Amino acid sequence: MKKGERPKTNVRLHSEREDWVQALVLAAMGISIMPENNAVLPGLKTRLLVEPEVTRTISLVDLGGRPYEPAMQNLIRLADTFDWD
């Protein structure tokens, strides 16, 4: 594969439930890319993916004018103090 070229994929099954995805992998129905610190089902083998680098964007979104519970206030305060760069 040439540098900058995207690998070809053939997605047959997908789910937002990580336990289901892992069960499919354990059943030899494919592979998955998951976060490094993800809990893993027993018997599932993992390996670190070095290249290509995988990134994602996560957003903190709220409804304007809505009062926050104390836990949400703490989360927003914590997010504001983190150096995201």
Rosetta constraint file for C-alpha pairs under 8 A:
AtomPair CA 1 CA 5 HARMONIC 6.46 0.50
AtomPair CA 1 CA 7 HARMONIC 7.54 0.50
AtomPair CA 14 CA 21 HARMONIC 7.09 0.50
AtomPair CA 15 CA 20 HARMONIC 6.94 0.50
AtomPair CA 15 CA 21 HARMONIC 6.33 0.50
AtomPair CA 16 CA 21 HARMONIC 7.96 0.50
AtomPair CA 17 CA 21 HARMONIC 6.50 0.50
AtomPair CA 18 CA 22 HARMONIC 6.10 0.50
AtomPair CA 19 CA 23 HARMONIC 6.11 0.50
AtomPair CA 19 CA 41 HARMONIC 7.58 0.50
AtomPair CA 20 CA 24 HARMONIC 6.25 0.50
AtomPair CA 21 CA 25 HARMONIC 6.38 0.50
AtomPair CA 21 CA 32 HARMONIC 7.27 0.50
AtomPair CA 22 CA 26 HARMONIC 6.14 0.50
AtomPair CA 22 CA 32 HARMONIC 7.67 0.50
AtomPair CA 22 CA 40 HARMONIC 7.56 0.50
AtomPair CA 22 CA 41 HARMONIC 6.83 0.50
AtomPair CA 22 CA 44 HARMONIC 7.55 0.50
AtomPair CA 23 CA 27 HARMONIC 6.16 0.50
AtomPair CA 23 CA 41 HARMONIC 7.87 0.50
AtomPair CA 24 CA 28 HARMONIC 6.54 0.50
AtomPair CA 24 CA 29 HARMONIC 5.36 0.50
AtomPair CA 24 CA 30 HARMONIC 6.78 0.50
AtomPair CA 25 CA 29 HARMONIC 5.42 0.50
AtomPair CA 25 CA 30 HARMONIC 5.21 0.50
AtomPair CA 25 CA 31 HARMONIC 5.55 0.50
AtomPair CA 25 CA 32 HARMONIC 7.17 0.50
AtomPair CA 25 CA 44 HARMONIC 7.73 0.50
AtomPair CA 26 CA 43 HARMONIC 7.43 0.50
AtomPair CA 26 CA 44 HARMONIC 6.20 0.50
AtomPair CA 34 CA 38 HARMONIC 6.84 0.50
AtomPair CA 36 CA 48 HARMONIC 7.44 0.50
AtomPair CA 40 CA 44 HARMONIC 6.64 0.50
AtomPair CA 49 CA 53 HARMONIC 7.63 0.50
AtomPair CA 68 CA 72 HARMONIC 5.79 0.50
AtomPair CA 68 CA 73 HARMONIC 5.93 0.50
AtomPair CA 69 CA 73 HARMONIC 6.31 0.50
AtomPair CA 70 CA 74 HARMONIC 6.25 0.50
AtomPair CA 71 CA 75 HARMONIC 6.30 0.50
AtomPair CA 72 CA 76 HARMONIC 6.18 0.50
AtomPair CA 73 CA 77 HARMONIC 6.11 0.50
AtomPair CA 74 CA 78 HARMONIC 6.02 0.50
AtomPair CA 75 CA 79 HARMONIC 6.10 0.50
AtomPair CA 76 CA 80 HARMONIC 6.14 0.50
AtomPair CA 77 CA 81 HARMONIC 6.51 0.50
AtomPair CA 78 CA 82 HARMONIC 6.58 0.50
